Amino acid sequence: MTDPPTFAASWIADWNAHDVEKILAHYAEDVIFHSPKVAIRSKGAKTSFTSREELRPYFSYAFQIRPHLQFTLLSICQDQQGLALIYRDETGATATELMDLNELGQVRFARVLYDR
């Protein structure tokens, strides 16, 4: 498996740089991505995305509505399938992103949990 601290540092840095292409490179082409915010932003039409291409406008929109978005890594948990990144955003909200990784070290499945 990819070294969790290295993966986490790169993932956080790419989000903090607001670099959508670098962020997307962490995800497999056929990623399955679950987040309650998908349903909110799609007005209930979707609850998940099933490709990297579907994530591009979703992640890009995050920077449009939150131009000062910044993440601070709080903790990394791991098992043989992947890892969980626990981080705080610039508003003080905490999220946990569970990620199963493929053989290339890319996220093949993600589920995001929020404290708010």
CNS distance restraints for C-alpha pairs under 8 A (distance, minus, plus):
assign (resid   1 and name CA) (resid  80 and name CA) 7.35 0.50 0.50
assign (resid   1 and name CA) (resid  81 and name CA) 7.86 0.50 0.50
assign (resid   1 and name CA) (resid  82 and name CA) 7.40 0.50 0.50
assign (resid   1 and name CA) (resid 101 and name CA) 7.63 0.50 0.50
assign (resid   1 and name CA) (resid 103 and name CA) 7.24 0.50 0.50
assign (resid   1 and name CA) (resid 105 and name CA) 6.55 0.50 0.50
assign (resid   2 and name CA) (resid   6 and name CA) 7.78 0.50 0.50
assign (resid   2 and name CA) (resid   7 and name CA) 6.76 0.50 0.50
assign (resid   2 and name CA) (resid 105 and name CA) 5.28 0.50 0.50
assign (resid   3 and name CA) (resid   7 and name CA) 6.14 0.50 0.50
assign (resid   4 and name CA) (resid   8 and name CA) 5.94 0.50 0.50
assign (resid   4 and name CA) (resid  76 and name CA) 7.26 0.50 0.50
assign (resid   4 and name CA) (resid  78 and name CA) 7.38 0.50 0.50
assign (resid   4 and name CA) (resid  83 and name CA) 6.97 0.50 0.50
assign (resid   5 and name CA) (resid   9 and name CA) 6.04 0.50 0.50
assign (resid   5 and name CA) (resid  76 and name CA) 7.37 0.50 0.50
assign (resid   6 and name CA) (resid  10 and name CA) 6.23 0.50 0.50
assign (resid   7 and name CA) (resid  11 and name CA) 6.03 0.50 0.50
assign (resid   8 and name CA) (resid  12 and name CA) 6.03 0.50 0.50
assign (resid   8 and name CA) (resid  73 and name CA) 7.83 0.50 0.50
assign (resid   8 and name CA) (resid  76 and name CA) 7.58 0.50 0.50
assign (resid   8 and name CA) (resid  85 and name CA) 7.00 0.50 0.50
assign (resid   9 and name CA) (resid  13 and name CA) 6.02 0.50 0.50
assign (resid  10 and name CA) (resid  14 and name CA) 6.07 0.50 0.50
assign (resid  11 and name CA) (resid  15 and name CA) 6.33 0.50 0.50
assign (resid  11 and name CA) (resid  23 and name CA) 6.58 0.50 0.50
assign (resid  11 and name CA) (resid  26 and name CA) 7.18 0.50 0.50
assign (resid  12 and name CA) (resid  16 and name CA) 6.10 0.50 0.50
assign (resid  12 and name CA) (resid  71 and name CA) 6.34 0.50 0.50
assign (resid  12 and name CA) (resid  72 and name CA) 7.34 0.50 0.50
assign (resid  12 and name CA) (resid  73 and name CA) 7.07 0.50 0.50
assign (resid  13 and name CA) (resid  17 and name CA) 6.06 0.50 0.50
assign (resid  14 and name CA) (resid  18 and name CA) 6.23 0.50 0.50
assign (resid  14 and name CA) (resid  19 and name CA) 5.60 0.50 0.50
assign (resid  14 and name CA) (resid  20 and name CA) 7.66 0.50 0.50
assign (resid  14 and name CA) (resid  22 and name CA) 6.00 0.50 0.50
assign (resid  14 and name CA) (resid  23 and name CA) 5.60 0.50 0.50
assign (resid  15 and name CA) (resid  19 and name CA) 6.38 0.50 0.50
assign (resid  15 and name CA) (resid  20 and name CA) 7.57 0.50 0.50
assign (resid  15 and name CA) (resid  23 and name CA) 6.37 0.50 0.50
assign (resid  15 and name CA) (resid  70 and name CA) 7.11 0.50 0.50
assign (resid  15 and name CA) (resid  71 and name CA) 7.20 0.50 0.50
assign (resid  16 and name CA) (resid  69 and name CA) 6.91 0.50 0.50
assign (resid  16 and name CA) (resid  70 and name CA) 5.04 0.50 0.50
assign (resid  16 and name CA) (resid  71 and name CA) 6.32 0.50 0.50
assign (resid  18 and name CA) (resid  63 and name CA) 6.84 0.50 0.50
assign (resid  19 and name CA) (resid  23 and name CA) 6.19 0.50 0.50
assign (resid  20 and name CA) (resid  24 and name CA) 6.03 0.50 0.50
assign (resid  20 and name CA) (resid  56 and name CA) 6.98 0.50 0.50
assign (resid  20 and name CA) (resid  59 and name CA) 6.71 0.50 0.50
assign (resid  20 and name CA) (resid  60 and name CA) 6.41 0.50 0.50
assign (resid  21 and name CA) (resid  25 and name CA) 6.26 0.50 0.50
assign (resid  22 and name CA) (resid  26 and name CA) 7.08 0.50 0.50
assign (resid  23 and name CA) (resid  27 and name CA) 7.57 0.50 0.50
assign (resid  24 and name CA) (resid  52 and name CA) 6.59 0.50 0.50
assign (resid  24 and name CA) (resid  55 and name CA) 7.55 0.50 0.50
assign (resid  24 and name CA) (resid  56 and name CA) 7.09 0.50 0.50
assign (resid  25 and name CA) (resid 106 and name CA) 7.57 0.50 0.50
assign (resid  26 and name CA) (resid 105 and name CA) 7.72 0.50 0.50
assign (resid  26 and name CA) (resid 106 and name CA) 5.06 0.50 0.50
assign (resid  26 and name CA) (resid 107 and name CA) 6.12 0.50 0.50
assign (resid  27 and name CA) (resid  31 and name CA) 6.22 0.50 0.50
assign (resid  27 and name CA) (resid  52 and name CA) 6.44 0.50 0.50
assign (resid  27 and name CA) (resid 106 and name CA) 4.93 0.50 0.50
assign (resid  27 and name CA) (resid 107 and name CA) 4.49 0.50 0.50
assign (resid  27 and name CA) (resid 108 and name CA) 6.43 0.50 0.50
assign (resid  28 and name CA) (resid  51 and name CA) 7.65 0.50 0.50
assign (resid  28 and name CA) (resid  52 and name CA) 6.51 0.50 0.50
assign (resid  28 and name CA) (resid 102 and name CA) 7.71 0.50 0.50
assign (resid  28 and name CA) (resid 106 and name CA) 5.30 0.50 0.50
assign (resid  28 and name CA) (resid 107 and name CA) 5.61 0.50 0.50
assign (resid  28 and name CA) (resid 108 and name CA) 5.36 0.50 0.50
assign (resid  29 and name CA) (resid  51 and name CA) 5.53 0.50 0.50
assign (resid  29 and name CA) (resid  52 and name CA) 4.90 0.50 0.50
assign (resid  29 and name CA) (resid  53 and name CA) 7.48 0.50 0.50
assign (resid  30 and name CA) (resid  50 and name CA) 5.94 0.50 0.50
assign (resid  30 and name CA) (resid  51 and name CA) 4.47 0.50 0.50
assign (resid  30 and name CA) (resid  52 and name CA) 6.31 0.50 0.50
assign (resid  30 and name CA) (resid 108 and name CA) 6.77 0.50 0.50
assign (resid  31 and name CA) (resid  49 and name CA) 7.62 0.50 0.50
assign (resid  31 and name CA) (resid  50 and name CA) 5.49 0.50 0.50
assign (resid  31 and name CA) (resid  51 and name CA) 5.01 0.50 0.50
assign (resid  31 and name CA) (resid  52 and name CA) 6.10 0.50 0.50
assign (resid  31 and name CA) (resid 107 and name CA) 6.52 0.50 0.50
assign (resid  31 and name CA) (resid 108 and name CA) 4.39 0.50 0.50
assign (resid  31 and name CA) (resid 109 and name CA) 5.52 0.50 0.50
assign (resid  31 and name CA) (resid 110 and name CA) 7.61 0.50 0.50
assign (resid  32 and name CA) (resid  48 and name CA) 6.96 0.50 0.50
assign (resid  32 and name CA) (resid  49 and name CA) 5.73 0.50 0.50
assign (resid  32 and name CA) (resid  50 and name CA) 4.45 0.50 0.50
assign (resid  32 and name CA) (resid  51 and name CA) 6.48 0.50 0.50
assign (resid  32 and name CA) (resid 108 and name CA) 6.23 0.50 0.50
assign (resid  32 and name CA) (resid 109 and name CA) 4.75 0.50 0.50
assign (resid  32 and name CA) (resid 110 and name CA) 6.27 0.50 0.50
assign (resid  33 and name CA) (resid  48 and name CA) 5.41 0.50 0.50
assign (resid  33 and name CA) (resid  49 and name CA) 5.10 0.50 0.50
assign (resid  33 and name CA) (resid  50 and name CA) 6.38 0.50 0.50
assign (resid  33 and name CA) (resid  51 and name CA) 7.99 0.50 0.50
assign (resid  33 and name CA) (resid 109 and name CA) 5.87 0.50 0.50
assign (resid  33 and name CA) (resid 110 and name CA) 4.74 0.50 0.50
assign (resid  33 and name CA) (resid 111 and name CA) 5.99 0.50 0.50
assign (resid  34 and name CA) (resid  38 and name CA) 7.27 0.50 0.50
assign (resid  34 and name CA) (resid  47 and name CA) 6.49 0.50 0.50
assign (resid  34 and name CA) (resid  48 and name CA) 4.51 0.50 0.50
assign (resid  34 and name CA) (resid  49 and name CA) 6.72 0.50 0.50
assign (resid  34 and name CA) (resid 110 and name CA) 6.05 0.50 0.50
assign (resid  34 and name CA) (resid 111 and name CA) 4.64 0.50 0.50
assign (resid  34 and name CA) (resid 112 and name CA) 6.30 0.50 0.50
assign (resid  35 and name CA) (resid  39 and name CA) 7.50 0.50 0.50
assign (resid  35 and name CA) (resid  47 and name CA) 6.95 0.50 0.50
assign (resid  35 and name CA) (resid  48 and name CA) 6.53 0.50 0.50
assign (resid  35 and name CA) (resid 111 and name CA) 5.92 0.50 0.50
assign (resid  35 and name CA) (resid 112 and name CA) 5.01 0.50 0.50
assign (resid  35 and name CA) (resid 113 and name CA) 6.94 0.50 0.50
assign (resid  36 and name CA) (resid  40 and name CA) 6.59 0.50 0.50
assign (resid  36 and name CA) (resid  47 and name CA) 6.87 0.50 0.50
assign (resid  36 and name CA) (resid 112 and name CA) 7.58 0.50 0.50
assign (resid  36 and name CA) (resid 113 and name CA) 7.70 0.50 0.50
assign (resid  37 and name CA) (resid  41 and name CA) 5.96 0.50 0.50
assign (resid  38 and name CA) (resid  42 and name CA) 6.00 0.50 0.50
assign (resid  38 and name CA) (resid  44 and name CA) 7.95 0.50 0.50
assign (resid  38 and name CA) (resid  46 and name CA) 6.42 0.50 0.50
assign (resid  38 and name CA) (resid  47 and name CA) 5.48 0.50 0.50
assign (resid  38 and name CA) (resid  48 and name CA) 6.11 0.50 0.50
assign (resid  38 and name CA) (resid  49 and name CA) 7.89 0.50 0.50
assign (resid  39 and name CA) (resid  43 and name CA) 5.73 0.50 0.50
assign (resid  39 and name CA) (resid  44 and name CA) 4.51 0.50 0.50
assign (resid  39 and name CA) (resid  45 and name CA) 6.51 0.50 0.50
assign (resid  39 and name CA) (resid  46 and name CA) 5.33 0.50 0.50
assign (resid  39 and name CA) (resid  47 and name CA) 4.75 0.50 0.50
assign (resid  39 and name CA) (resid  48 and name CA) 7.53 0.50 0.50
assign (resid  40 and name CA) (resid  44 and name CA) 6.18 0.50 0.50
assign (resid  42 and name CA) (resid  46 and name CA) 5.96 0.50 0.50
assign (resid  49 and name CA) (resid  54 and name CA) 6.02 0.50 0.50
assign (resid  49 and name CA) (resid  55 and name CA) 6.84 0.50 0.50
assign (resid  50 and name CA) (resid  54 and name CA) 6.99 0.50 0.50
assign (resid  51 and name CA) (resid  55 and name CA) 6.76 0.50 0.50
assign (resid  52 and name CA) (resid  56 and name CA) 6.64 0.50 0.50
assign (resid  53 and name CA) (resid  57 and name CA) 7.84 0.50 0.50
assign (resid  54 and name CA) (resid  58 and name CA) 7.00 0.50 0.50
assign (resid  55 and name CA) (resid  59 and name CA) 5.92 0.50 0.50
assign (resid  56 and name CA) (resid  60 and name CA) 6.05 0.50 0.50
assign (resid  57 and name CA) (resid  61 and name CA) 5.90 0.50 0.50
assign (resid  58 and name CA) (resid  62 and name CA) 6.62 0.50 0.50
assign (resid  59 and name CA) (resid  63 and name CA) 7.06 0.50 0.50
assign (resid  60 and name CA) (resid  64 and name CA) 6.68 0.50 0.50
assign (resid  61 and name CA) (resid  65 and name CA) 6.33 0.50 0.50
assign (resid  62 and name CA) (resid  66 and name CA) 5.82 0.50 0.50
assign (resid  62 and name CA) (resid  67 and name CA) 7.92 0.50 0.50
assign (resid  63 and name CA) (resid  67 and name CA) 4.98 0.50 0.50
assign (resid  63 and name CA) (resid  68 and name CA) 7.66 0.50 0.50
assign (resid  63 and name CA) (resid  69 and name CA) 6.78 0.50 0.50
assign (resid  68 and name CA) (resid  90 and name CA) 7.42 0.50 0.50
assign (resid  69 and name CA) (resid  89 and name CA) 6.84 0.50 0.50
assign (resid  69 and name CA) (resid  90 and name CA) 6.01 0.50 0.50
assign (resid  70 and name CA) (resid  89 and name CA) 5.54 0.50 0.50
assign (resid  70 and name CA) (resid  90 and name CA) 5.28 0.50 0.50
assign (resid  71 and name CA) (resid  87 and name CA) 6.23 0.50 0.50
assign (resid  71 and name CA) (resid  88 and name CA) 5.57 0.50 0.50
assign (resid  71 and name CA) (resid  89 and name CA) 4.51 0.50 0.50
assign (resid  71 and name CA) (resid  90 and name CA) 6.47 0.50 0.50
assign (resid  72 and name CA) (resid  87 and name CA) 5.39 0.50 0.50
assign (resid  72 and name CA) (resid  88 and name CA) 5.20 0.50 0.50
assign (resid  72 and name CA) (resid  89 and name CA) 6.33 0.50 0.50
assign (resid  73 and name CA) (resid  85 and name CA) 7.19 0.50 0.50
assign (resid  73 and name CA) (resid  86 and name CA) 6.23 0.50 0.50
assign (resid  73 and name CA) (resid  87 and name CA) 4.38 0.50 0.50
assign (resid  73 and name CA) (resid  88 and name CA) 6.60 0.50 0.50
assign (resid  74 and name CA) (resid  85 and name CA) 7.72 0.50 0.50
assign (resid  74 and name CA) (resid  86 and name CA) 5.45 0.50 0.50
assign (resid  74 and name CA) (resid  87 and name CA) 4.96 0.50 0.50
assign (resid  74 and name CA) (resid  88 and name CA) 6.93 0.50 0.50
assign (resid  75 and name CA) (resid  85 and name CA) 6.13 0.50 0.50
assign (resid  75 and name CA) (resid  86 and name CA) 5.11 0.50 0.50
assign (resid  75 and name CA) (resid  87 and name CA) 6.92 0.50 0.50
assign (resid  76 and name CA) (resid  83 and name CA) 6.89 0.50 0.50
assign (resid  76 and name CA) (resid  84 and name CA) 5.75 0.50 0.50
assign (resid  76 and name CA) (resid  85 and name CA) 4.92 0.50 0.50
assign (resid  76 and name CA) (resid  86 and name CA) 6.30 0.50 0.50
assign (resid  77 and name CA) (resid  83 and name CA) 5.49 0.50 0.50
assign (resid  77 and name CA) (resid  84 and name CA) 5.05 0.50 0.50
assign (resid  77 and name CA) (resid  85 and name CA) 6.68 0.50 0.50
assign (resid  78 and name CA) (resid  82 and name CA) 5.78 0.50 0.50
assign (resid  78 and name CA) (resid  83 and name CA) 4.08 0.50 0.50
assign (resid  78 and name CA) (resid  84 and name CA) 6.17 0.50 0.50
assign (resid  79 and name CA) (resid  83 and name CA) 6.23 0.50 0.50
assign (resid  81 and name CA) (resid 100 and name CA) 5.38 0.50 0.50
assign (resid  81 and name CA) (resid 101 and name CA) 6.34 0.50 0.50
assign (resid  82 and name CA) (resid  98 and name CA) 7.78 0.50 0.50
assign (resid  82 and name CA) (resid  99 and name CA) 5.57 0.50 0.50
assign (resid  82 and name CA) (resid 100 and name CA) 4.32 0.50 0.50
assign (resid  82 and name CA) (resid 101 and name CA) 5.20 0.50 0.50
assign (resid  83 and name CA) (resid  98 and name CA) 6.01 0.50 0.50
assign (resid  83 and name CA) (resid  99 and name CA) 5.32 0.50 0.50
assign (resid  83 and name CA) (resid 100 and name CA) 6.55 0.50 0.50
assign (resid  83 and name CA) (resid 101 and name CA) 7.93 0.50 0.50
assign (resid  84 and name CA) (resid  96 and name CA) 6.43 0.50 0.50
assign (resid  84 and name CA) (resid  97 and name CA) 5.34 0.50 0.50
assign (resid  84 and name CA) (resid  98 and name CA) 4.27 0.50 0.50
assign (resid  84 and name CA) (resid  99 and name CA) 5.90 0.50 0.50
assign (resid  85 and name CA) (resid  96 and name CA) 5.56 0.50 0.50
assign (resid  85 and name CA) (resid  97 and name CA) 5.22 0.50 0.50
assign (resid  85 and name CA) (resid  98 and name CA) 6.64 0.50 0.50
assign (resid  86 and name CA) (resid  94 and name CA) 7.12 0.50 0.50
assign (resid  86 and name CA) (resid  95 and name CA) 5.73 0.50 0.50
assign (resid  86 and name CA) (resid  96 and name CA) 4.36 0.50 0.50
assign (resid  86 and name CA) (resid  97 and name CA) 6.51 0.50 0.50
assign (resid  87 and name CA) (resid  94 and name CA) 5.65 0.50 0.50
assign (resid  87 and name CA) (resid  95 and name CA) 5.49 0.50 0.50
assign (resid  87 and name CA) (resid  96 and name CA) 6.47 0.50 0.50
assign (resid  88 and name CA) (resid  92 and name CA) 5.78 0.50 0.50
assign (resid  88 and name CA) (resid  93 and name CA) 5.48 0.50 0.50
assign (resid  88 and name CA) (resid  94 and name CA) 4.32 0.50 0.50
assign (resid  88 and name CA) (resid  95 and name CA) 6.29 0.50 0.50
assign (resid  89 and name CA) (resid  93 and name CA) 5.56 0.50 0.50
assign (resid  89 and name CA) (resid  94 and name CA) 6.46 0.50 0.50
assign (resid  89 and name CA) (resid  95 and name CA) 7.95 0.50 0.50
assign (resid  93 and name CA) (resid 114 and name CA) 7.56 0.50 0.50
assign (resid  93 and name CA) (resid 115 and name CA) 6.52 0.50 0.50
assign (resid  93 and name CA) (resid 116 and name CA) 6.83 0.50 0.50
assign (resid  94 and name CA) (resid 114 and name CA) 6.11 0.50 0.50
assign (resid  94 and name CA) (resid 115 and name CA) 5.63 0.50 0.50
assign (resid  94 and name CA) (resid 116 and name CA) 7.86 0.50 0.50
assign (resid  95 and name CA) (resid 112 and name CA) 6.88 0.50 0.50
assign (resid  95 and name CA) (resid 113 and name CA) 5.55 0.50 0.50
assign (resid  95 and name CA) (resid 114 and name CA) 4.46 0.50 0.50
assign (resid  95 and name CA) (resid 115 and name CA) 6.28 0.50 0.50
assign (resid  96 and name CA) (resid 112 and name CA) 5.76 0.50 0.50
assign (resid  96 and name CA) (resid 113 and name CA) 5.13 0.50 0.50
assign (resid  96 and name CA) (resid 114 and name CA) 6.51 0.50 0.50
assign (resid  97 and name CA) (resid 110 and name CA) 6.63 0.50 0.50
assign (resid  97 and name CA) (resid 111 and name CA) 5.72 0.50 0.50
assign (resid  97 and name CA) (resid 112 and name CA) 4.38 0.50 0.50
assign (resid  97 and name CA) (resid 113 and name CA) 6.30 0.50 0.50
assign (resid  98 and name CA) (resid 109 and name CA) 7.98 0.50 0.50
assign (resid  98 and name CA) (resid 110 and name CA) 5.45 0.50 0.50
assign (resid  98 and name CA) (resid 111 and name CA) 5.19 0.50 0.50
assign (resid  98 and name CA) (resid 112 and name CA) 6.30 0.50 0.50
assign (resid  99 and name CA) (resid 107 and name CA) 5.86 0.50 0.50
assign (resid  99 and name CA) (resid 108 and name CA) 7.34 0.50 0.50
assign (resid  99 and name CA) (resid 109 and name CA) 5.67 0.50 0.50
assign (resid  99 and name CA) (resid 110 and name CA) 4.56 0.50 0.50
assign (resid  99 and name CA) (resid 111 and name CA) 6.78 0.50 0.50
assign (resid 100 and name CA) (resid 107 and name CA) 5.70 0.50 0.50
assign (resid 100 and name CA) (resid 108 and name CA) 5.77 0.50 0.50
assign (resid 100 and name CA) (resid 109 and name CA) 5.12 0.50 0.50
assign (resid 100 and name CA) (resid 110 and name CA) 6.54 0.50 0.50
assign (resid 101 and name CA) (resid 105 and name CA) 5.36 0.50 0.50
assign (resid 101 and name CA) (resid 106 and name CA) 5.18 0.50 0.50
assign (resid 101 and name CA) (resid 107 and name CA) 4.46 0.50 0.50
assign (resid 101 and name CA) (resid 108 and name CA) 5.41 0.50 0.50
assign (resid 101 and name CA) (resid 109 and name CA) 7.10 0.50 0.50
assign (resid 102 and name CA) (resid 106 and name CA) 5.47 0.50 0.50
assign (resid 102 and name CA) (resid 107 and name CA) 6.34 0.50 0.50
assign (resid 102 and name CA) (resid 108 and name CA) 5.83 0.50 0.50
